[in-house]
């Protein structure tokens, strides 16, 4: 019953302050939307950045041969280390925490031709596991290099989606033959389009991929370009890298502590950096949104101070008739929370509408898809509740501390 009395009193007071009430609620709406949308867009941007970054591969290490920087077992410093295909097999056999590993041969200027269309692009020779590690997947109707292709040295090729456009245009590519350095290759798959913002030898969409055995038979390279490997657990990456130095150090006679003998690009380090960066970035966005909401809270506090001024005699009458301080205090805090609640609900619904509409603008490639997470909702509710409580407490305390006799004289 008392709740409805407070609500009726609130509606009556707000009718007498229509413009101020509207502007105050609008401030809460804007502040709530700022907190929710900044968190949602921050989450979407982080997800899109991770998606683009993982276009290279997730939790993988790319390794090249380097030069020794320490004398070891009678060998001087500055000795070049060149990797071979059998090194990948050795590492897979010796390191139990190793999940997948593939050597990679590279031919930078490879002439490729289909009918009258000809291009010069990079071609690589790899193992079947390479596609999974590098997040390279086939479009519908095609496939990646498999173990039979590798063992039989088949002349099959998997091509990037951009290379497919350059050679075939809108025509079907799978099942057709292309000429690679005067040798016919059957196209068995086209790469599904993916986001990729980093690489070590160019984007995958313009490359051709063939079995390592076929590549070696064609060109007879003694050394490979690099090795890609992935630990079973990303937390084991440092341990696996250390074992790689030990295994290859024993094979090529270099100090396992000599980090310049092998060059490694550990993508898990990039993941950690980006994760920490976006954590700080989202915290910054929360601070900005919170300050925007505080501005709205100041508006709530101001309107409640005005209400106290206008209802001073009413408060005096209530207290003289036996109303206790806590009743007056609760009434004004209740009214503050009603304003904050309505503004918060409308602000959240507005944010939800923006998030639902945003994908239609086709901007996810640049900004990602904004996502309202449970954490964002909890943060918004927490901030909104805190602002509402602080905004209403001081006017309510002032009202509760009024002297009934003095209030009746005003």
C-alpha positions as CSV (number, residue, x, y, z in Angstrom):
1,X,0.0,0.0,0.0
2,X,2.7,2.4,1.0
3,X,4.5,1.6,-2.3
4,X,1.5,2.8,-4.3
5,X,1.3,5.9,-2.2
6,X,4.9,6.7,-2.9
7,X,4.4,6.1,-6.6
8,X,1.3,8.3,-6.8
9,X,3.2,11.1,-5.0
10,X,6.1,10.7,-7.4
11,X,3.9,11.0,-10.5
12,X,2.2,14.1,-9.1
13,X,5.6,15.8,-8.4
14,X,7.0,14.9,-11.8
15,X,4.0,16.4,-13.6
16,X,4.8,19.7,-12.0
17,X,8.4,19.4,-13.4
18,X,7.8,18.0,-16.8
19,X,10.7,19.5,-18.7
20,X,13.2,19.0,-16.0
21,X,12.1,15.4,-15.5
22,X,12.3,14.8,-19.2
23,X,15.8,16.2,-19.4
24,X,16.9,14.3,-16.3
25,X,15.5,10.9,-17.6
26,X,17.2,11.7,-21.0
27,X,20.5,12.1,-19.2
28,X,20.1,8.7,-17.6
29,X,19.1,7.2,-20.9
30,X,22.1,8.6,-22.6
31,X,24.5,7.6,-19.8
32,X,23.1,4.0,-19.8
33,X,23.3,3.7,-23.5
34,X,26.9,5.1,-23.4
35,X,28.0,2.4,-20.9
36,X,26.2,-0.5,-22.7
37,X,27.2,0.5,-26.2
38,X,30.8,1.3,-25.4
39,X,31.2,-2.2,-23.8
40,X,29.3,-3.8,-26.7
41,X,31.4,-2.2,-29.4
42,X,34.6,-2.8,-27.4
43,X,33.7,-6.5,-27.2
44,X,32.9,-6.6,-30.9
45,X,36.1,-4.8,-31.9
46,X,38.1,-7.2,-29.8
47,X,36.4,-10.3,-31.3
48,X,37.0,-9.0,-34.8
49,X,40.6,-8.2,-34.1
50,X,41.1,-11.7,-32.7
51,X,39.4,-13.2,-35.8
52,X,41.6,-11.3,-38.1
53,X,44.7,-12.1,-36.1
54,X,43.8,-15.8,-36.0
55,X,43.6,-15.8,-39.8
56,X,47.3,-16.5,-39.5
57,X,46.6,-19.4,-37.1
58,X,45.8,-19.8,-33.5
59,X,48.4,-20.6,-30.8
60,X,51.0,-21.5,-33.5
61,X,54.7,-20.9,-33.7
62,X,56.5,-20.1,-37.0
63,X,60.2,-21.0,-36.9
64,X,63.0,-20.1,-39.3
65,X,66.7,-21.0,-39.1
66,X,69.0,-18.3,-37.8
67,X,72.6,-17.7,-37.0
68,X,74.5,-18.8,-33.9
69,X,75.6,-16.1,-31.5
70,X,77.7,-18.3,-29.2
71,X,80.7,-20.6,-29.7
72,X,79.7,-24.2,-29.0
73,X,81.6,-27.6,-29.2
74,X,84.4,-26.1,-31.3
75,X,82.1,-24.3,-33.7
76,X,82.3,-20.5,-33.9
77,X,79.6,-17.9,-33.7
78,X,77.8,-16.6,-36.8
79,X,77.1,-20.1,-38.2
80,X,73.9,-20.3,-40.3
81,X,71.3,-22.9,-39.4
82,X,69.2,-24.1,-42.3
83,X,66.2,-26.3,-41.6
84,X,65.3,-29.5,-43.5
85,X,62.0,-31.3,-43.9
86,X,63.1,-34.2,-41.7
87,X,63.5,-31.7,-38.8
88,X,59.7,-31.5,-38.6
89,X,59.5,-35.3,-38.3
90,X,62.2,-35.4,-35.7
91,X,60.5,-32.7,-33.5
92,X,57.1,-34.5,-33.8
93,X,58.7,-37.7,-32.7
94,X,60.8,-36.3,-29.8
95,X,58.4,-33.8,-28.3
96,X,55.3,-35.3,-26.7
97,X,53.5,-32.0,-26.2
98,X,53.7,-31.3,-29.9
99,X,50.2,-31.4,-31.4
100,X,50.8,-30.5,-35.1
101,X,53.8,-29.6,-37.2
102,X,54.5,-29.0,-40.9
103,X,57.5,-28.0,-42.9
104,X,56.8,-25.3,-45.5
105,X,58.6,-25.0,-48.8
106,X,58.2,-21.7,-50.7
107,X,58.6,-20.8,-54.3
108,X,58.1,-17.0,-54.5
109,X,57.7,-16.4,-58.2
110,X,55.6,-19.2,-59.6
111,X,54.0,-18.8,-63.0
112,X,50.4,-20.0,-63.0
113,X,48.1,-20.2,-66.0
114,X,44.5,-21.1,-66.8
115,X,43.5,-20.6,-70.4
116,X,44.5,-17.0,-71.2
117,X,44.7,-15.9,-67.6
118,X,48.3,-16.0,-66.1
119,X,49.6,-14.7,-62.8
120,X,52.9,-14.9,-60.8
121,X,52.3,-15.8,-57.2
122,X,53.8,-17.7,-54.3
123,X,53.4,-21.4,-54.1
124,X,54.1,-23.4,-51.0
125,X,54.6,-27.1,-50.3
126,X,53.1,-28.3,-47.0
127,X,51.7,-31.2,-45.0
128,X,47.9,-31.8,-44.6
129,X,48.0,-30.5,-41.0
130,X,49.1,-27.1,-42.2
131,X,45.6,-26.2,-43.2
132,X,44.2,-26.8,-39.8
133,X,47.0,-25.0,-38.0
134,X,46.7,-22.0,-40.3
135,X,42.9,-21.8,-40.3
136,X,42.8,-22.5,-44.0
137,X,39.5,-24.2,-44.9
138,X,37.9,-25.2,-48.2
139,X,34.8,-23.8,-49.8
140,X,31.8,-26.1,-50.3
141,X,32.6,-28.9,-52.8
142,X,36.4,-28.8,-52.3
143,X,39.0,-30.1,-49.9
144,X,42.5,-29.4,-48.7
145,X,45.7,-31.4,-49.3
146,X,45.4,-34.9,-47.6
147,X,47.7,-37.7,-46.6
148,X,47.2,-39.7,-49.8
149,X,48.2,-36.6,-51.8
150,X,51.4,-36.4,-49.8
151,X,52.3,-40.0,-50.0
152,X,51.5,-40.4,-53.7
153,X,53.2,-37.1,-54.6
154,X,50.0,-36.1,-56.4
155,X,49.9,-33.1,-58.7
156,X,47.0,-31.4,-56.9
157,X,46.7,-27.8,-55.8
158,X,44.6,-25.9,-53.3
159,X,44.3,-22.2,-54.2
160,X,43.4,-19.1,-52.3
161,X,40.1,-17.3,-53.1
162,X,41.8,-14.3,-54.6
163,X,44.0,-16.5,-56.8
164,X,40.9,-18.3,-57.9
165,X,39.3,-14.9,-58.9
166,X,42.5,-14.0,-60.8
167,X,42.6,-17.2,-62.8
168,X,39.0,-18.3,-63.1
169,X,36.9,-15.2,-62.5
170,X,33.4,-16.4,-61.9
171,X,34.0,-19.8,-63.5
172,X,34.1,-23.0,-61.4
173,X,37.7,-23.9,-60.4
174,X,37.4,-27.2,-58.6
175,X,38.1,-30.1,-61.0
176,X,39.9,-27.9,-63.5
177,X,43.6,-28.0,-64.4
178,X,46.0,-25.1,-64.1
179,X,49.6,-25.0,-65.4
180,X,52.1,-24.3,-62.7
181,X,55.7,-23.7,-64.1
182,X,54.7,-25.8,-67.1
183,X,53.3,-28.7,-65.1
184,X,49.5,-29.4,-65.0
185,X,47.9,-29.5,-61.5
186,X,44.3,-30.5,-60.6
187,X,42.5,-27.9,-58.5
188,X,41.0,-29.8,-55.6
189,X,39.8,-26.9,-53.4
190,X,39.4,-23.1,-53.0
191,X,40.0,-21.4,-49.7
192,X,37.0,-20.1,-47.9
193,X,37.4,-16.3,-47.5
194,X,38.8,-15.3,-44.1
195,X,40.0,-12.2,-42.3
196,X,43.8,-12.0,-42.0
197,X,45.6,-9.0,-40.8
198,X,49.1,-10.5,-40.4
199,X,51.4,-12.8,-42.3
200,X,55.0,-13.7,-42.8
201,X,55.1,-14.2,-46.5
202,X,51.9,-12.6,-47.9
203,X,48.2,-13.3,-47.5
204,X,46.9,-16.8,-48.0
205,X,44.2,-15.8,-50.4
206,X,46.7,-15.3,-53.2
207,X,48.8,-18.5,-52.6
208,X,48.7,-21.9,-54.1
209,X,49.3,-25.0,-51.8
210,X,50.6,-28.3,-53.0
211,X,51.9,-31.4,-51.1
212,X,55.4,-31.0,-49.8
213,X,56.5,-34.2,-51.5
214,X,55.3,-33.0,-54.9
215,X,57.0,-29.6,-54.3
216,X,60.3,-31.3,-53.5
217,X,60.0,-33.6,-56.5
218,X,59.5,-30.6,-58.8
219,X,62.2,-28.2,-57.4
220,X,64.5,-30.5,-55.4
221,X,65.1,-28.0,-52.7
222,X,67.5,-29.1,-50.0
223,X,66.2,-26.8,-47.3
224,X,62.7,-25.7,-46.3
225,X,61.6,-22.1,-45.8
226,X,60.2,-22.5,-42.3
227,X,58.4,-24.9,-39.9
228,X,55.0,-24.3,-38.4
229,X,54.1,-26.1,-35.1
230,X,51.4,-26.0,-32.5
231,X,51.5,-27.3,-28.9
232,X,48.7,-29.5,-27.6
233,X,48.0,-26.8,-25.0
234,X,48.9,-23.1,-25.5
235,X,50.1,-23.0,-21.9
236,X,52.8,-25.5,-22.9
237,X,54.2,-23.2,-25.7
238,X,57.3,-22.1,-23.7
239,X,58.1,-25.6,-22.7
240,X,57.7,-26.9,-26.3
241,X,59.9,-24.0,-27.7
242,X,62.6,-24.9,-25.1
243,X,62.5,-28.5,-26.2
244,X,62.8,-27.5,-29.9
245,X,66.0,-25.7,-29.1
246,X,67.3,-28.7,-27.3
247,X,66.4,-31.2,-30.0
248,X,67.7,-29.1,-32.9
249,X,70.6,-27.9,-30.9
250,X,71.7,-31.5,-30.5
251,X,71.2,-32.1,-34.2
252,X,73.0,-29.0,-35.5
253,X,75.5,-28.6,-32.7
254,X,74.5,-25.2,-31.2
255,X,73.9,-24.1,-27.7
256,X,70.2,-24.8,-26.7
257,X,70.3,-21.4,-24.8
258,X,71.3,-19.6,-28.0
259,X,68.0,-18.0,-29.0
260,X,69.4,-16.5,-32.2
261,X,70.2,-19.9,-33.7
262,X,66.5,-20.3,-34.4
263,X,64.0,-17.5,-35.0
264,X,60.5,-18.0,-33.7
265,X,57.3,-16.0,-34.0
266,X,55.1,-17.1,-31.1
267,X,51.6,-16.0,-31.9
268,X,50.4,-16.7,-28.3
269,X,52.5,-13.7,-27.2
270,X,50.6,-11.6,-29.6
271,X,47.3,-13.0,-28.2
272,X,48.3,-12.1,-24.7
273,X,49.3,-8.5,-25.7
274,X,46.1,-7.9,-27.6
275,X,44.0,-9.4,-24.8
276,X,45.6,-7.2,-22.2
277,X,45.3,-4.2,-24.5
278,X,41.6,-4.7,-25.1
279,X,41.0,-5.3,-21.4
280,X,42.5,-1.9,-20.6
281,X,40.7,-0.4,-23.6
282,X,37.3,-1.7,-22.4
283,X,38.0,-0.5,-18.8
284,X,38.7,2.9,-20.3
285,X,35.4,2.8,-22.2
286,X,33.6,1.9,-18.9
287,X,35.1,4.9,-17.2
288,X,34.0,7.2,-20.1
289,X,30.5,5.7,-20.0
290,X,30.4,6.0,-16.2
291,X,31.3,9.7,-16.3
292,X,28.5,10.2,-18.8
293,X,26.1,8.5,-16.5
294,X,27.3,10.5,-13.6
295,X,26.3,13.7,-15.5
296,X,22.8,12.2,-15.7
297,X,23.0,11.4,-11.9
298,X,23.8,15.1,-11.2
299,X,20.6,15.9,-13.0
300,X,18.6,13.5,-10.9
301,X,20.2,15.0,-7.7
302,X,19.3,18.5,-8.8
303,X,15.6,17.7,-9.5
304,X,15.3,15.9,-6.2
305,X,16.7,19.0,-4.4
306,X,14.1,21.1,-6.1
307,X,11.4,18.6,-5.1
308,X,12.6,18.8,-1.5
309,X,12.3,22.6,-1.7
310,X,8.8,22.5,-3.1
311,X,7.6,19.9,-0.6
312,X,9.1,21.3,2.6
313,X,5.7,22.2,4.2
314,X,4.4,18.8,3.2
315,X,7.4,17.1,4.8
316,X,6.8,19.2,7.9
317,X,3.1,18.1,8.1
318,X,4.0,14.4,7.7
319,X,6.7,14.5,10.4
320,X,4.4,16.5,12.8
321,X,1.8,13.8,12.3
322,X,4.2,11.0,13.3
323,X,6.2,10.2,10.1
324,X,9.6,9.0,11.0
325,X,12.9,10.1,9.3
326,X,13.3,6.7,7.7
327,X,9.9,7.0,5.9
328,X,10.9,10.4,4.5
329,X,14.3,9.1,3.5
330,X,12.9,6.0,1.8
331,X,10.3,8.0,-0.1
332,X,12.9,10.3,-1.8
333,X,15.3,7.5,-2.5
334,X,12.4,5.6,-4.0
335,X,11.5,8.5,-6.3
336,X,15.2,8.7,-7.3
337,X,15.3,5.0,-8.2
338,X,12.1,5.3,-10.2
339,X,13.7,8.0,-12.4
340,X,16.9,6.0,-12.7
341,X,15.0,2.8,-13.4
342,X,12.9,4.3,-16.2
343,X,15.9,6.0,-17.8
344,X,18.0,2.9,-17.5
345,X,15.4,0.6,-19.0
346,X,14.9,2.9,-22.0
347,X,18.6,3.3,-22.4
348,X,19.2,-0.4,-22.4
349,X,16.4,-1.0,-24.9
350,X,17.9,1.7,-27.1
351,X,21.3,0.0,-26.9
352,X,19.7,-3.3,-27.7
353,X,18.1,-1.8,-30.8
354,X,21.4,-0.3,-32.0
355,X,23.2,-3.7,-31.6
356,X,20.4,-5.5,-33.5
357,X,20.4,-2.9,-36.4
358,X,24.2,-2.5,-36.7
359,X,24.9,-5.7,-38.7
360,X,22.7,-4.4,-41.5
361,X,25.3,-1.6,-42.2
362,X,27.9,-4.3,-43.2
363,X,30.7,-2.7,-41.1
364,X,31.7,-5.8,-39.1
365,X,34.9,-6.1,-41.1
366,X,36.1,-2.8,-39.6
367,X,34.3,-2.7,-36.2
368,X,33.2,-6.2,-35.6
369,X,29.7,-7.1,-34.4
370,X,28.8,-5.4,-31.1
371,X,27.7,-7.9,-28.5
372,X,25.9,-7.2,-25.2
373,X,27.4,-9.7,-22.7
374,X,26.1,-10.6,-19.2
375,X,29.2,-8.9,-17.8
376,X,28.2,-5.7,-19.7
377,X,24.7,-5.9,-18.2
378,X,26.0,-6.4,-14.7
379,X,28.4,-3.5,-15.0
380,X,25.7,-1.3,-16.3
381,X,23.2,-2.2,-13.6
382,X,25.9,-1.8,-10.9
383,X,27.0,1.6,-12.2
384,X,23.3,2.7,-12.7
385,X,22.4,1.6,-9.2
386,X,25.3,3.3,-7.6
387,X,24.6,6.5,-9.4
388,X,21.0,6.4,-8.5
389,X,21.7,5.7,-4.8
390,X,24.2,8.5,-4.5
391,X,22.1,10.9,-6.5
392,X,19.1,10.3,-4.2
393,X,20.7,9.9,-0.9
394,X,21.8,13.5,-0.1
395,X,18.5,15.2,-1.1
396,X,16.6,12.4,0.8
397,X,18.9,12.9,3.9
398,X,18.3,16.7,3.7
399,X,14.5,16.1,3.6
400,X,14.6,13.6,6.5
401,X,16.6,16.0,8.7
402,X,14.2,18.9,8.3
403,X,12.8,20.3,11.5
404,X,9.0,20.0,11.4
405,X,8.4,23.3,13.1
406,X,10.8,25.2,10.8
407,X,9.4,23.4,7.7
408,X,5.9,24.5,8.5
409,X,6.9,28.1,8.7
410,X,8.5,28.1,5.2
